[in-house]
Amino acid sequence: MDQYVDVDFTGLFISENNQATVSVKSRTGCVVTLAGILVTWVSKPQSEIALPTMEAEYIALYTGM
């Protein structure tokens, strides 16, 4: 079983209202495969606001686990 996570650090900040709290949240993506076959995937805004990119990556890793 393999799991891959990635994050788009504050990806909606410029394209949406930058005063809204949702626009400064990073988006987490997670894919789980078994023997090369997709089992599940998820893409959603993170529950917390991450200031540095590394913090957003840790949140994504925790979400995937």
Contact map, one row per residue, 1 for C-alpha under 8 A:
11100000000000000000000000000001111000000000000000000000000000000
11110000000000000000000000000001110000000000000000000000000000000
11111000000000000000000000000111100000000000000000000000000000010
01111100000000000000000000000111000000000000000000000000000000010
00111110000000000000000000011110000000000000000000000000000110010
00011111000000000000000000011100000000000000000000000000100100000
00001111100000000000000001111000000000000000000000000001100100000
00000111111000000000000001110000000000000000000000000000000000000
00000011111000000000000011100000000000000000000000001001000000000
00000001111110000000001111100000000000000000000000000000000000000
00000001111111000000001111100000000000000000000000000000000000000
00000000011111110000001111000000000000000000000000000000000000000
00000000011111111100001100000000000000000000000000000000000000000
00000000001111111100001000000000000000000000000000000000000000000
00000000000111111000000000000000000000000000000000000000000000000
00000000000111111101001000000000000000000000000000000000000000000
00000000000011111111001000000000000000000000000000000000000000000
00000000000011011111101100000000000000000000000000000000000000000
00000000000000001111101000000000000000000000000000000000000000000
00000000000000011111111100000000000000000000000000000000000000000
00000000000000000111111110000000000000000000000000000000000000000
00000000000000000001111110000000000000000000100000000000000000000
00000000011111011111111110000000000000000000000000000000000000000
00000000011110000101111111000000000000000000000010000000000000000
00000000111100000000111111100000000000000000111111000000000000000
00000011111100000000000111110000000000000000110011000001000000000
00000011111000000000000011111000000000000011110000000000000000000
00001111000000000000000001111100000000000111110000000000000100000
00001110000000000000000000111110000000001111000000000000000100000
00111100000000000000000000011111000000001110000000000000000100010
00111000000000000000000000001111100001111100000000000000000000000
11110000000000000000000000000111110001111000000000000000000000000
11100000000000000000000000000011111111110000000000000000000000000
11000000000000000000000000000001111111100000000000000000000000000
10000000000000000000000000000000111110000000000000000000000000000
00000000000000000000000000000000111111000000000000000000000000000
00000000000000000000000000000000111111100000000000000000000000000
00000000000000000000000000000011110111111000000000000000000000000
00000000000000000000000000000011110011111000000000000000000000000
00000000000000000000000000000011100001111100000000000000000000000
00000000000000000000000000001111000001111110000000000000000000000
00000000000000000000000000011110000000011111000000000000000000000
00000000000000000000000000111100000000001111100000000000000000000
00000000000000000000000000111000000000000111110000000000000000000
00000000000000000000010011110000000000000011111000000000000000000
00000000000000000000000011110000000000000001111110000000001100000
00000000000000000000000010000000000000000000111110000000000000000
00000000000000000000000010000000000000000000011111000000000000000
00000000000000000000000111000000000000000000011111100000000000000
00000000000000000000000011000000000000000000000111111011000000000
00000000000000000000000000000000000000000000000011111011000000000
00000000000000000000000000000000000000000000000001111111000000000
00000000100000000000000000000000000000000000000001111111100000000
00000000000000000000000000000000000000000000000000011111110000000
00000000000000000000000000000000000000000000000001111111111000000
00000010100000000000000001000000000000000000000001111111111100000
00000110000000000000000000000000000000000000000000001111111110000
00000000000000000000000000000000000000000000000000000111111111000
00000000000000000000000000000000000000000000010000000011111111100
00001110000000000000000000011100000000000000010000000001111111110
00001000000000000000000000000000000000000000000000000000111111111
00000000000000000000000000000000000000000000000000000000011111111
00000000000000000000000000000000000000000000000000000000001111111
00111000000000000000000000000100000000000000000000000000000111111
00000000000000000000000000000000000000000000000000000000000011111
